[in-house]
Amino acid sequence: MKKSILLLLAVTLSFTSFAQDKLTEGTVISTQTMSSDDEAMNSQLAMVGEVVTTTYIKEKKSRSEVSSPMTGDVVTITDTETKKMLMLMDNPMSGKSYMEMSTDSKAAQVENIEVTNRDDKKTVLGYECEGYDVIMTAGGQTVEMTLYTTKSITAYSQQSQMYGDKIEGFPMYFVLNMSQMGKNITIENTVTEIKEEAVSSDKFNMTPPEGYTEMKQ
């Protein structure tokens, strides 16, 4: 259960990893905050502060980088042409590990997913987005999420593989509620910047680095 919750959180932190048709090369920045209704937990999360995810895109490949005290350093490299994904995790508690996956498979152990269209809209960076409510179970715990996606960006998202055809478009904003150690945690994420620029091909090496141990799904 702990493994699946940790992996779900790691995937959530690197939520913006994608390769899209309209933006063939560039960088995407998203910001994320965590809070809790428990005073002690909220104080700890406040020390974490705002988490920034940087995603590099080059044609059908992407690389997202995020550093968080809860998950350590997480790097996710995706090649949608070969349908391969490599996740590198450097956690102070569990050490360095990697996981190789297919973009056709579920990146987290999710047993049940319920998706409802909210029938409302939200504008993010000029993109009109459709709203969805999602309820899913991971490691026996219920996770609730509200997200807004735009059809103006054709993209692959790590989390969209869990929803199948239940959600259309690329996610630009989400708020997620989950329980960790019996405490309620809210995670809010929004894409804050999209820019076109040259990206080095070296960032998309799919070979696990030395010193990393394979983590089985």
MARSENU-41031 format. One record per atom (N, C-alpha, C, O, CB): residue in three letters; x, y, z. Coordinates in steps of 0.1 Angstrom, whole numbers, padded with zeros to 4 digits, always signed. Each point is the difference from the previous one (the first is absolute). Glycine has a CB too. Layout:
MARSENU-41031
alaXYZ;...
END
This chain:
MARSENU-41031
met+0008-0012+0000;met-0008+0012+0000;met+0009+0013+0000;met-0003+0009-0008;met-0015-0022+0020;lys+0028+0013-0004;lys+0009+0011+0001;lys+0007+0003-0013;lys+0001+0011-0005;lys+0003-0015+0029;lys+0000-0007-0031;lys+0006+0001-0013;lys-0009+0007-0010;lys+0004+0009-0008;lys+0010-0029+0013;ser-0027+0015-0006;ser-0009+0005-0010;ser-0003+0015+0003;ser-0002+0008-0009;ser-0007-0031+0006;ile+0007+0027+0016;ile-0002+0014+0003;ile+0011+0009-0003;ile-0001+0010-0006;ile-0014-0018+0024;leu+0028+0003-0015;leu+0012+0008-0003;leu+0001+0001-0015;leu+0003+0011-0005;leu+0008-0019+0025;leu-0014-0002-0028;leu+0001+0000-0015;leu-0010+0010-0005;leu+0003+0007-0009;leu+0006-0030+0008;leu-0021+0022+0006;leu-0011+0009-0004;leu+0004+0014+0002;leu-0003+0009-0008;leu-0014-0026+0013;leu+0023+0020+0007;leu+0004+0014+0003;leu+0011+0004-0009;leu+0000+0012-0005;leu-0007-0015+0029;ala+0017-0006-0027;ala+0010+0004-0009;ala-0005+0003-0014;ala+0005+0009-0007;ala+0011-0024+0020;val-0026+0007-0018;val-0006+0003-0013;val-0007+0013+0000;val+0000+0008-0009;val-0002-0033+0005;thr-0005+0028+0016;thr-0007+0012+0001;thr+0009+0012-0001;thr-0003+0010-0006;thr-0014-0021+0020;leu+0029+0010-0007;leu+0009+0011+0000;leu+0006+0003-0014;leu+0003+0011-0003;leu+0003-0017+0027;ser-0005-0005-0032;ser+0006+0002-0013;ser-0012+0000-0010;ser+0002-0005-0012;ser+0020-0006+0018;phe-0033+0017-0003;phe-0012-0001-0007;phe+0001+0005-0014;phe-0008-0004-0009;phe-0004+0006+0030;thr+0021+0008-0024;thr+0000+0007-0013;thr+0008-0007-0010;thr+0003+0006-0011;thr-0007+0015+0023;ser+0009-0033-0010;ser+0008-0007-0010;ser-0008-0004-0012;ser-0009-0007+0001;ser+0024-0001+0017;phe-0011+0013-0030;phe-0008-0003-0012;phe+0008+0003-0013;phe+0010+0007+0001;phe-0031-0002+0012;ala+0016-0010-0024;ala+0005+0004-0013;ala-0012+0003-0009;ala-0009-0008-0001;ala+0030-0007+0004;gln-0021+0027-0008;gln-0012+0005-0007;gln+0003+0004-0014;gln+0012+0002-0005;gln-0021+0006+0026;asp-0002-0006-0029;asp+0001+0002-0014;asp+0003+0015-0003;asp+0008+0004-0008;asp-0023-0023+0004;lys+0008+0028+0011;lys+0001+0015-0002;lys+0012+0006+0005;lys+0005+0010-0006;lys-0030-0010+0006;leu+0031-0005+0011;leu+0012+0005+0005;leu+0010-0011-0002;leu+0001-0010+0008;leu-0012+0025+0009;thr+0020-0015-0027;thr+0009-0011-0003;thr+0013+0001+0007;thr+0007-0010+0001;thr-0018+0009-0023;glu+0014+0013+0027;glu+0013+0001+0008;glu-0001+0012+0009;glu-0004+0011-0004;glu+0017-0022-0015;gly-0010+0009+0032;gly-0001+0011+0009;gly-0001-0005+0015;gly+0004-0011+0003;gly-0015+0024-0021;thr+0007-0004+0026;thr+0000-0002+0015;thr-0013+0004+0006;thr-0006+0010-0004;thr+0031-0006+0005;val-0030-0013+0008;val-0013+0003+0007;val+0003+0001+0015;val+0007-0009+0005;val-0021-0003-0023;ile+0009+0022+0024;ile+0002+0002+0015;ile-0013-0001+0007;ile-0010+0006-0004;ile+0030+0009+0000;ser-0021-0023+0014;ser-0012-0001+0009;ser+0004+0002+0014;ser+0011-0004+0004;ser-0022-0011-0020;thr+0002+0021+0024;thr+0003+0002+0014;thr-0011-0008+0009;thr-0011-0002-0005;thr+0021+0025+0000;gln-0006-0028+0016;gln-0008-0008+0008;gln+0002+0003+0015;gln+0011+0002+0005;gln-0010-0020-0022;thr-0013+0018+0024;thr+0000+0003+0015;thr-0007-0011+0007;thr-0009-0006-0006;thr+0010+0030+0002;met+0003-0027+0016;met-0007-0011+0008;met-0004+0006+0013;met+0007+0008+0006;met+0007-0026-0017;ser-0026+0015+0016;ser-0005+0005+0013;ser-0008-0011+0007;ser-0004-0010-0007;ser+0004+0034-0002;ser-0003-0022+0022;ser-0008-0010+0007;ser-0009+0007+0010;ser+0003+0011+0004;ser+0015-0028-0007;asp-0029+0011+0007;asp-0009+0005+0010;asp+0005-0003+0014;asp-0005+0005+0010;asp-0014-0007-0026;asp+0030-0006+0017;asp+0006-0003+0013;asp+0011+0010+0002;asp+0009+0002-0009;asp-0014-0027+0007;glu+0005+0032+0013;glu+0009+0011+0003;glu+0015-0004-0001;glu+0008+0006-0006;glu-0025+0004+0020;ala+0020-0022-0007;ala+0014-0004+0000;ala+0005-0004-0014;ala+0011+0003-0004;ala-0014-0011+0027;met-0005+0000-0030;met+0003-0004-0014;met+0001+0013-0009;met+0009+0000-0008;met-0021-0022+0012;asn+0003+0031-0002;asn+0001+0012-0009;asn+0012+0008+0003;asn+0006+0006-0010;asn-0031-0005+0010;ser+0030-0001+0012;ser+0013+0007+0003;ser+0012-0006-0007;ser+0008+0007-0005;ser-0018-0001+0027;gln+0010-0020-0023;gln+0010-0007-0007;gln-0001+0003-0015;gln+0011+0002-0006;gln-0011-0020+0024;leu-0012+0018-0023;leu-0001+0002-0015;leu+0003+0014-0003;leu+0005+0003-0011;leu-0023-0020+0010;ala+0016+0027+0010;ala+0003+0014-0003;ala+0015+0002-0001;ala+0004+0008-0008;ala-0024-0001+0021;met+0028-0016-0006;met+0014+0001-0001;met+0005-0005-0014;met+0010+0004-0005;met-0008-0007+0030;val-0010-0006-0031;val+0003-0005-0013;val-0001+0012-0010;val+0008+0001-0010;val-0016-0024+0016;gly-0002+0031-0004;gly-0003+0011-0009;gly-0005-0004-0014;gly-0006-0010-0001;gly+0024+0022+0013;glu-0016-0003-0022;glu-0005-0002-0013;glu+0010-0010-0008;glu+0012+0003+0000;glu-0023+0020+0000;val+0006-0033-0006;val+0008-0010-0007;val-0002+0004-0015;val-0011+0001-0005;val+0008-0019+0023;val+0015+0019-0025;val+0000+0004-0014;val+0004-0012-0008;val+0010-0007+0003;val-0005+0031+0003;thr-0013-0028-0016;thr+0004-0010-0010;thr+0004+0006-0013;thr-0008+0008-0005;thr-0008-0025+0017;thr+0027+0013-0017;thr+0005+0004-0013;thr-0001-0012-0010;thr+0006-0010+0002;thr+0009+0028+0009;thr-0022-0016-0022;thr-0001-0010-0010;thr+0006+0005-0013;thr-0003+0010-0005;thr-0018-0019+0016;tyr+0030+0000-0017;tyr+0006+0003-0012;tyr-0006-0008-0011;tyr-0002-0012+0002;tyr+0024+0018+0009;ile-0025+0000-0023;ile-0007-0007-0011;ile+0009+0001-0012;ile+0005+0010-0004;ile-0028-0005+0014;lys+0024-0017-0017;lys+0006+0000-0013;lys-0007-0010-0009;lys+0003-0012+0001;lys+0020+0019+0009;glu-0031-0002-0019;glu-0008-0009-0009;glu-0008-0010+0009;glu-0009+0004+0007;glu+0026-0002-0026;lys-0015-0015+0017;lys-0008-0010+0007;lys+0006-0004+0014;lys-0004-0010+0006;lys-0003+0002-0028;lys+0017+0016+0027;lys+0007-0004+0012;lys-0002+0011+0010;lys-0002+0012-0003;lys+0019-0025-0009;ser-0017+0010+0025;ser-0001+0010+0011;ser+0008-0005+0012;ser+0003-0012+0002;ser-0026+0019-0011;arg+0027+0003+0017;arg+0007-0003+0012;arg-0005+0010+0011;arg+0001+0012-0002;arg+0019-0020-0010;ser-0025+0003+0023;ser-0005+0009+0011;ser+0009-0002+0012;ser+0005-0011+0003;ser-0029+0010-0011;glu+0027+0012+0014;glu+0009+0000+0012;glu-0006+0007+0011;glu-0006+0011-0001;glu+0026-0011-0013;val-0020-0006+0026;val-0006+0006+0012;val+0007-0005+0012;val+0005-0011+0001;val-0028+0013-0012;ser+0025+0007+0021;ser+0006-0003+0013;ser-0009+0003+0011;ser-0005+0012+0001;ser+0028-0008-0011;ser-0026-0014+0019;ser-0009+0003+0011;ser+0005-0008+0012;ser+0005-0011-0001;ser-0024+0014-0015;pro+0018+0003+0028;pro+0004-0007+0012;pro-0007-0013+0003;pro+0004-0009+0006;pro+0002+0031+0003;met-0019-0023-0015;met-0008-0012+0002;met+0004-0011-0009;met+0000-0012+0004;met-0018+0026+0003;thr+0023-0011-0019;thr+0003-0011-0010;thr+0015+0000-0004;thr+0004-0009-0007;thr-0028+0010-0001;gly+0031+0010+0012;gly+0014+0001-0004;gly+0000+0006-0015;gly-0009+0007-0004;gly+0016-0026+0019;asp+0003+0015-0022;asp+0001+0005-0014;asp-0007-0011-0009;asp+0004-0012+0001;asp+0018+0025+0004;val-0031-0008-0014;val-0007-0009-0009;val+0002+0005-0014;val-0003+0012-0003;val-0014-0018+0021;val+0023-0002-0027;val+0001+0003-0014;val-0008-0011-0008;val+0002-0012+0002;val+0021+0023+0002;thr-0031-0006-0013;thr-0008-0009-0008;thr+0003+0003-0015;thr-0002+0012-0004;thr-0016-0014+0022;ile+0022-0008-0025;ile+0003+0002-0015;ile-0009-0009-0007;ile-0002-0012+0003;ile+0026+0017+0001;thr-0031+0001-0014;thr-0010-0007-0008;thr+0003+0001-0015;thr+0003+0011-0005;thr-0020-0007+0023;asp+0015-0015-0025;asp+0001+0000-0015;asp-0013-0006-0005;asp-0002-0012+0000;asp+0028+0010+0000;thr-0035+0010-0005;thr-0013-0005-0004;thr+0001-0007-0013;thr-0009-0008-0003;thr-0002+0027+0014;glu+0022-0018-0019;glu+0001-0007-0012;glu+0003-0015+0002;glu-0005-0009-0006;glu+0013+0030-0005;thr+0001-0023+0021;thr+0003-0014+0004;thr-0009-0005+0011;thr+0001-0012+0004;thr+0023+0016-0011;lys-0032+0005+0013;lys-0009-0004+0011;lys+0008-0004+0012;lys-0004-0009+0008;lys-0014+0003-0024;lys+0030+0012+0019;lys+0008-0003+0011;lys+0001+0011+0010;lys-0001+0012-0004;lys+0014-0027-0010;met-0013+0012+0027;met+0001+0010+0010;met+0011-0005+0011;met+0000-0011+0004;met-0024+0018-0008;leu+0032+0002+0008;leu+0010-0002+0010;leu-0002+0010+0012;leu+0000+0012-0002;leu+0017-0022-0015;met-0019+0005+0029;met-0001+0008+0012;met+0011-0002+0009;met+0003-0012+0004;met-0028+0011-0006;leu+0033+0011+0005;leu+0011+0000+0009;leu-0004+0007+0013;leu-0004+0011+0000;leu+0021-0011-0019;met-0015-0007+0030;met-0003+0005+0013;met+0012+0000+0010;met+0006-0011+0002;met-0030+0004-0005;asp+0028+0018+0008;asp+0011+0001+0010;asp-0006+0005+0013;asp-0001+0012+0002;asp+0018-0007-0021;asn-0020-0014+0028;asn-0007+0003+0012;asn+0009-0001+0012;asn+0008-0010+0001;asn-0029+0002-0011;pro+0022+0018+0019;pro+0009-0001+0011;pro-0002-0012+0009;pro+0010-0005+0006;pro-0009+0030-0006;met-0013-0030+0001;met-0003-0012+0008;met+0002-0013-0007;met+0006-0009+0006;met-0023+0023+0006;ser+0013-0015-0024;ser+0000-0013-0007;ser+0012-0001-0011;ser+0002-0011-0006;ser-0027+0009+0010;gly+0032+0013-0006;gly+0011-0001-0009;gly-0004+0003-0014;gly-0010+0005-0003;gly+0021-0021+0018;lys-0002+0012-0024;lys-0002+0002-0015;lys-0006-0012-0006;lys+0005-0012+0001;lys+0015+0027-0001;ser-0031-0013-0007;ser-0007-0011-0007;ser-0005+0005-0013;ser-0002+0012-0003;ser-0004-0023+0025;tyr+0003+0001-0031;tyr-0006+0004-0013;tyr-0011-0010-0004;tyr+0000-0012+0005;tyr+0021+0022-0012;met-0030-0006-0001;met-0011-0009-0005;met-0002+0003-0015;met-0001+0011-0004;met-0010-0011+0027;glu+0011-0011-0031;glu-0002+0000-0014;glu-0014-0004-0002;glu-0004-0011+0004;glu+0028+0007-0010;met-0032+0012-0002;met-0014-0003-0003;met-0003+0002-0014;met+0007+0006-0008;met-0013+0000+0031;ser-0006-0011-0027;ser-0006+0004-0013;ser-0010+0010+0002;ser-0007+0001+0010;ser+0011-0024-0019;thr-0005+0032-0001;thr-0010+0011+0001;thr-0014-0006-0001;thr-0010+0007+0002;thr+0026+0010-0011;asp-0017-0030+0005;asp-0013-0006-0001;asp-0005-0006+0014;asp-0011-0004+0002;asp+0016-0001-0026;ser+0005+0004+0033;ser-0003-0006+0013;ser-0003+0011+0011;ser+0003+0012-0002;ser+0011-0032-0004;lys-0020+0015+0017;lys-0003+0010+0011;lys+0012+0003+0008;lys+0007-0009+0004;lys-0031+0000-0003;ala+0027+0021+0001;ala+0012+0004+0007;ala-0002-0001+0015;ala+0010+0001+0007;ala-0004+0015-0026;ala-0018-0017+0024;ala-0002-0002+0014;ala-0011-0011+0002;ala-0008-0003-0009;ala+0014+0027+0014;gln-0006-0031+0006;gln-0009-0011+0003;gln-0013+0006+0004;gln-0003+0002+0012;gln+0022-0017-0005;val-0028+0018-0017;val-0013+0005+0002;val-0010-0010-0003;val-0001-0006-0011;val+0009+0029+0005;glu-0017-0026+0016;glu-0009-0011-0002;glu-0014+0005-0006;glu-0005-0007-0009;glu+0016-0004+0029;asn-0016+0022-0016;asn-0013+0005-0005;asn+0001+0015-0003;asn+0006+0008+0008;asn-0018-0026+0006;ile+0006+0022-0025;ile+0000+0014-0004;ile-0014+0003-0005;ile-0006-0006-0008;ile+0030+0005+0001;glu-0029+0012+0013;glu-0013+0006-0004;glu+0002+0014-0004;glu+0005+0008+0007;glu-0017-0023+0009;val+0008+0018-0029;val+0002+0013-0005;val-0014+0007-0004;val-0009-0007-0005;val+0031+0000-0004;thr-0024+0019+0014;thr-0012+0008-0003;thr+0003+0013-0006;thr+0009+0007+0005;thr-0020-0018+0014;asn+0005+0014-0031;asn+0002+0013-0006;asn-0007+0011+0008;asn-0012-0001+0004;asn+0013-0010-0027;arg+0006+0022+0027;arg-0006+0010+0009;arg-0009+0010-0008;arg-0007+0008+0006;arg+0028-0010+0008;asp-0020+0002-0027;asp-0008+0009-0009;asp+0003+0015+0003;asp-0009+0008+0000;asp-0009-0026-0001;asp+0031+0020+0005;asp+0004+0014+0002;asp+0014+0002-0007;asp+0006-0009-0005;asp-0019+0011+0027;lys+0017+0011-0023;lys+0013+0003-0007;lys+0009+0009+0009;lys-0005+0006+0009;lys-0008-0008-0031;lys+0026+0001+0019;lys+0010+0008+0006;lys+0010+0004-0010;lys+0004-0008-0008;lys-0008-0004+0030;thr+0009+0024-0021;thr+0010+0005-0010;thr+0014+0000+0007;thr+0001+0007+0010;thr-0018+0007-0023;val+0027-0021+0007;val+0013+0000+0005;val+0010+0004-0011;val+0000-0007-0010;val-0006-0011+0027;leu+0014+0029-0015;leu+0009+0005-0010;leu-0007+0002-0014;leu+0007-0002-0010;leu+0012-0010+0023;gly-0031+0016-0012;gly-0007+0003-0012;gly-0007-0012-0007;gly-0007+0001-0010;gly+0023+0017+0007;tyr-0014-0030+0009;tyr-0006-0012-0005;tyr-0013-0003+0007;tyr-0001+0000+0013;tyr+0024-0009-0018;glu-0034+0007-0002;glu-0013-0003+0006;glu+0000-0015+0003;glu+0003-0009-0008;glu-0015+0027-0005;cys+0009-0021+0026;cys+0001-0014+0005;cys-0014-0005+0005;cys-0008+0007+0005;cys+0032-0003+0001;glu-0026-0017-0008;glu-0012-0007+0005;glu+0003-0006+0013;glu+0012-0005+0003;glu-0019+0000-0026;gly-0003+0005+0032;gly+0002-0006+0014;gly-0004-0014+0002;gly-0011-0004-0006;gly+0008+0027+0014;tyr+0010-0031+0000;tyr-0004-0013+0003;tyr+0002-0003+0015;tyr+0009+0006+0006;tyr-0002-0013-0029;asp-0015-0001+0029;asp+0002-0005+0013;asp+0004-0015-0001;asp-0006-0008-0007;asp-0011+0024+0017;val+0027-0020-0002;val+0006-0014-0001;val+0000-0005+0014;val+0005+0007+0010;val+0009-0002-0031;ile-0018-0017+0023;ile+0001-0008+0013;ile+0007-0013-0004;ile-0005-0007-0008;ile-0016+0018+0019;met+0032-0014-0004;met+0007-0012-0003;met+0006-0006+0013;met+0001+0007+0010;met+0005+0001-0033;thr-0003-0021+0022;thr+0006-0007+0012;thr+0014-0005-0003;thr+0002-0006-0010;thr-0025-0001+0017;ala+0032+0011+0002;ala+0014-0004-0002;ala+0005-0006+0014;ala-0001+0007+0010;ala+0005+0011-0028;gly+0000-0030+0018;gly+0005-0006+0012;gly-0010-0001+0011;gly+0003+0001+0012;gly+0019+0008-0017;gly-0035-0010+0001;gly-0011-0001+0010;gly-0005+0013+0005;gly-0009+0001+0008;gly+0018-0022-0002;gln-0003+0032-0011;gln-0004+0014+0004;gln-0007+0007-0011;gln+0004-0001-0012;gln+0015+0002+0029;thr-0028+0007-0014;thr-0008+0008-0009;thr+0007+0013-0003;thr+0004+0007+0009;thr-0025-0018-0002;val+0022+0014-0020;val+0006+0013-0004;val-0010+0007-0009;val-0006-0005-0009;val+0029-0004+0010;glu-0026+0022+0003;glu-0010+0008-0008;glu+0007+0011-0007;glu+0009+0007+0006;glu-0027-0012+0011;met+0015+0008-0029;met+0007+0010-0008;met-0010+0008-0009;met-0010-0006-0005;met+0031-0008+0005;thr-0019+0027-0001;thr-0007+0008-0010;thr+0010+0005-0009;thr+0010+0006+0004;thr-0029+0000+0012;leu+0018-0008-0029;leu+0010+0005-0010;leu-0007+0007-0012;leu-0012-0003-0003;leu+0028-0015+0011;tyr-0009+0026-0014;tyr-0004+0007-0012;tyr+0009-0002-0012;tyr+0013+0002+0002;tyr-0024+0016+0013;thr+0006-0022-0026;thr+0008-0004-0011;thr-0004+0008-0013;thr-0011+0005-0001;thr+0014-0028+0010;thr+0007+0025-0018;thr-0003+0008-0012;thr+0002-0009-0012;thr+0009-0008-0001;thr-0002+0029+0012;lys-0016-0021-0021;lys+0001-0007-0012;lys+0008+0007-0010;lys+0003-0005-0011;lys-0025-0005+0015;ser+0026+0023-0001;ser+0009+0007-0009;ser+0014-0005+0000;ser+0007+0004-0010;ser-0022+0016+0014;ile+0019-0028+0006;ile+0013-0006+0000;ile-0001-0015-0001;ile-0006-0006+0009;ile+0015+0025+0005;thr-0004-0024-0025;thr+0000-0015-0001;thr+0012-0005+0007;thr+0012+0002-0004;thr-0024-0001-0019;ala+0010-0009+0033;ala+0012-0004+0009;ala-0002-0013+0006;ala-0011-0005+0001;ala+0014+0029+0004;tyr+0008-0030-0001;tyr+0000-0012+0009;tyr+0003+0004+0014;tyr+0010+0007+0002;tyr-0003-0022-0021;ser-0015+0010+0028;ser+0002+0003+0014;ser+0002-0013+0008;ser-0007-0010-0003;ser-0006+0032+0001;gln+0022-0022+0012;gln+0002-0012+0007;gln-0013-0005+0007;gln-0002-0012+0000;gln+0026+0019+0004;gln-0031+0002+0001;gln-0012-0004+0008;gln-0012-0003-0010;gln-0009-0008+0004;gln+0016+0022+0015;ser-0007-0009-0031;ser-0011-0002-0009;ser-0001-0015-0004;ser-0010-0005-0003;ser+0013+0028-0006;gln+0009-0031+0010;gln-0001-0014-0003;gln-0009-0007+0010;gln-0005-0011-0003;gln+0028+0012-0006;met-0024+0004+0021;met-0009-0006+0010;met-0015+0002-0003;met-0008-0008+0005;met+0027+0011+0012;tyr-0022+0008-0024;tyr-0014+0003-0003;tyr-0005-0006-0013;tyr-0012+0000-0002;tyr+0016+0021+0015;gly+0005-0026-0021;gly-0004-0005-0013;gly-0007+0011-0009;gly+0005+0011-0001;gly-0008-0034+0012;asp-0009+0020-0016;asp-0007+0009-0008;asp-0011+0008+0008;asp-0009+0006-0006;asp+0013-0021-0014;lys-0002+0014+0033;lys-0010+0007+0009;lys+0002+0015+0001;lys-0009+0008+0003;lys+0007-0029+0010;ile+0014+0026-0016;ile+0003+0014+0000;ile+0007+0004-0013;ile+0009-0007-0005;ile-0007+0006+0030;glu-0007+0012-0031;glu+0006+0005-0012;glu+0008+0012+0003;glu-0003+0008+0008;glu-0016-0017-0021;gly+0030+0011+0005;gly+0009+0012+0001;gly+0011-0001+0010;gly+0001-0010+0007;gly-0021+0022-0013;phe+0029-0002+0006;phe+0011+0001+0008;phe-0002+0007+0013;phe-0006+0011-0001;phe+0020-0012-0019;pro-0010-0004+0032;pro-0003+0007+0012;pro+0008+0012+0003;pro+0013-0001-0001;pro-0019-0021+0010;met+0000+0033-0007;met+0007+0013+0003;met-0001+0004+0015;met+0008+0008+0005;met-0013-0001-0028;tyr-0005-0013+0030;tyr-0001+0003+0014;tyr-0007-0012+0007;tyr-0009-0006-0006;tyr+0007+0031+0001;phe+0006-0027+0018;phe-0007-0010+0008;phe+0001+0002+0014;phe+0010+0007+0005;phe-0006-0024-0023;val-0013+0013+0026;val+0000+0000+0015;val-0003-0014+0004;val-0011-0006-0004;val+0005+0031+0006;leu+0014-0031+0007;leu-0001-0014+0004;leu-0001-0001+0015;leu+0008+0007+0007;leu+0005-0014-0028;asn-0022-0001+0026;asn-0001-0003+0014;asn+0003-0014+0003;asn-0006-0009-0006;asn-0011+0027+0008;met+0026-0021+0008;met+0003-0013+0004;met+0004-0001+0014;met+0001+0010+0007;met+0007-0015-0030;ser-0007-0007+0029;ser+0004-0002+0014;ser+0014-0006+0001;ser+0003-0010-0007;ser-0028+0007+0013;gln+0033+0009+0002;gln+0014-0005+0003;gln+0002-0001+0015;gln-0001+0010+0007;gln+0009+0000-0029;met-0006-0022+0027;met+0002-0003+0014;met-0012+0005+0008;met+0002+0006+0011;met+0023-0003-0014;gly-0037-0005-0002;gly-0012+0004+0006;gly-0003+0015+0000;gly-0010+0005+0006;gly+0014-0024+0008;lys+0004+0027-0021;lys-0002+0014-0002;lys-0005+0004-0014;lys+0006-0006-0010;lys+0012+0010+0028;asn-0027+0005-0019;asn-0005+0004-0013;asn+0010+0010-0006;asn+0004+0009+0006;asn-0028-0013+0001;ile+0027+0001-0020;ile+0010+0009-0007;ile-0007+0005-0013;ile-0006-0008-0007;ile+0026-0005+0017;thr-0018+0025-0013;thr-0005+0006-0013;thr+0012+0005-0008;thr+0008+0007+0005;thr-0030+0000+0006;ile+0022-0012-0024;ile+0011+0004-0009;ile-0006+0008-0012;ile-0010-0005-0006;ile+0024-0016+0013;glu-0009+0033-0009;glu-0005+0008-0011;glu+0011+0003-0010;glu+0011+0004+0004;glu-0028+0007+0012;asn+0014-0013-0028;asn+0010+0001-0011;asn-0005+0008-0012;asn-0012-0002-0004;asn+0022-0020+0012;thr-0002+0031-0013;thr-0004+0007-0012;thr+0012+0003-0009;thr+0011+0002+0005;thr-0030+0009+0008;val+0016-0012-0026;val+0011+0003-0010;val+0001+0016+0000;val-0010+0007-0003;val+0005-0028-0011;thr+0017+0026+0016;thr+0002+0014+0001;thr+0007+0007-0012;thr-0001+0012-0002;thr+0001-0015+0027;glu+0007-0006-0033;glu+0007+0006-0011;glu+0003-0011-0010;glu+0003-0011+0003;glu+0008+0028+0012;ile-0013-0013-0028;ile+0003-0009-0011;ile+0008+0009-0010;ile-0004+0010-0005;ile-0017-0024+0008;lys+0033+0009-0006;lys+0009+0008-0009;lys+0007-0009-0011;lys+0004-0011+0004;lys-0001+0028+0015;glu-0002-0012-0031;glu+0007-0007-0010;glu+0015+0003+0000;glu+0004+0012+0001;glu-0025-0012-0015;glu+0030-0010+0014;glu+0014+0002+0001;glu+0007-0013-0004;glu-0006-0011+0001;glu+0004+0029+0016;ala+0015-0017-0021;ala+0008-0012-0003;ala+0003-0008+0012;ala+0003+0005+0011;ala+0007+0007-0031;val-0011-0026+0019;val+0002-0009+0011;val+0010-0010-0005;val-0001-0006-0011;val-0022+0009+0021;ser+0034-0006-0002;ser+0010-0010-0003;ser-0006-0014+0000;ser-0008-0004+0008;ser+0026+0019+0001;ser-0014-0023-0019;ser-0004-0014-0001;ser+0005-0009+0012;ser-0005-0010+0003;ser+0004+0013-0028;asp+0012+0002+0031;asp+0006-0007+0011;asp-0009-0002+0012;asp+0002-0009+0008;asp+0020+0018-0015;lys-0032+0000+0008;lys-0009-0001+0011;lys-0010-0012+0000;lys-0006-0003+0009;lys+0007+0027-0008;phe-0001-0031-0013;phe-0010-0011-0002;phe+0006-0014-0001;phe-0006-0009-0006;phe-0008+0026-0005;asn+0026-0018+0018;asn+0006-0013+0000;asn-0008-0010+0009;asn-0002+0003+0011;asn+0025+0008-0014;met-0027-0022-0003;met-0009-0010+0007;met+0008-0011+0007;met-0006-0009+0005;met-0011+0014-0022;thr+0030-0004+0018;thr+0008-0010+0007;thr+0001+0004+0015;thr+0005+0011+0003;thr+0008-0016-0024;pro-0017-0004+0030;pro+0001+0004+0015;pro+0015+0002+0003;pro+0009-0007-0004;pro-0030-0007+0009;pro+0023+0025+0003;pro+0014+0003+0004;pro+0006-0010+0010;pro-0008-0008+0006;pro+0002+0032-0009;glu+0019-0025+0004;glu+0006-0009+0009;glu-0003+0004+0015;glu-0002+0012+0003;glu+0021-0016-0019;gly-0021-0005+0024;gly-0003+0002+0014;gly-0015+0000+0003;gly-0004+0001+0012;gly+0024+0013-0011;tyr-0028-0016-0011;tyr-0015-0001+0002;tyr-0004-0015+0000;tyr+0004-0007-0009;tyr-0007+0030-0002;thr-0006-0026+0020;thr-0005-0014+0001;thr-0014-0001-0006;thr-0008+0009+0003;thr+0022-0013+0018;glu-0017-0006-0028;glu-0013-0001-0006;glu-0011-0002+0010;glu+0001-0009+0009;glu+0010+0000-0030;met-0022+0016+0019;met-0011-0002+0009;met-0011-0006-0008;met-0005+0005-0010;met+0011+0015+0024;lys-0011-0032-0010;lys-0010-0008-0007;lys-0014+0006+0002;lys-0003+0006+0010;lys+0017-0026-0008;gln-0022+0019-0013;gln-0014+0006+0001;gln-0008-0009+0009;gln-0012+0002+0002;gln+0014+0008-0025;
END
